[in-house]
């Protein structure tokens, strides 16, 4: 059954700023993290710019059936980089990669995902950064998803992967928690979000999370299971059972603003 979109809303907490400390690290193919590529220390990141703009410091997207239309576990081959689907990306008709072919299937961003990433890329949300939290079933599904991130474009010549990297140090991938190979799991509240907090040093209550929730209520699990001790609050969450639409994105931003303003 198709669920209606819903938002979890609570109060806000302003964190104390601290500068990140960079270190070396590496990642195993399939999404497992051996070591942090950037260690942000135990202090919270400086979210003052996002706070002033009344936007979340971290917008977190599920991938399958949320950011894009396909479920990666149903696909069998990496995307064909030599045969992308081209089409208009912008209202002005600028042409870019709008689809990534995986065998006979085409991976496309949902309208709200494209809208959100384009506005983020344009600088409309000062202080915000973006992340992915996906519990893709297998290493192959993770690899297909990552290959799609590397091909699909937000604006001509700029890929989804490049937009998700904006605001982070060069080479940083701690904002991409994709898969369920240990140390990740199928439970985003127990692994993906604690890792996102550790990697970015952004408190849970400064996050906004979108998930289709068609295979389990990740939104409720994250909202209830990932709370800041000082505020008792977790991320604002938005269910997107029909994939991320423009109204879902705007609803999430407004819910986050209401929570912040009520604090």
Protein Blocks (a to p, Z undefined) as FASTA:
>chain_A
ZZdddddddddddddddddddddddddehhiafbdfbdgbjbdcdfklmmmnopafbdcd
dfehplpmbdfklpcbdcdfklccdddfbfnopacdfbdcehjbccdddfklmmmmmmmm
nopaghiacddddfbfbfklmmmmmmmmmmocfbghiafklmmmgopaehiaklmcgdjb
dfbdfblklmmmmmmmmmnopafklcccddeklnocfklmmmmmmccfklopacdddddf
kopafklmmmmmmmmmmmmmmZZ
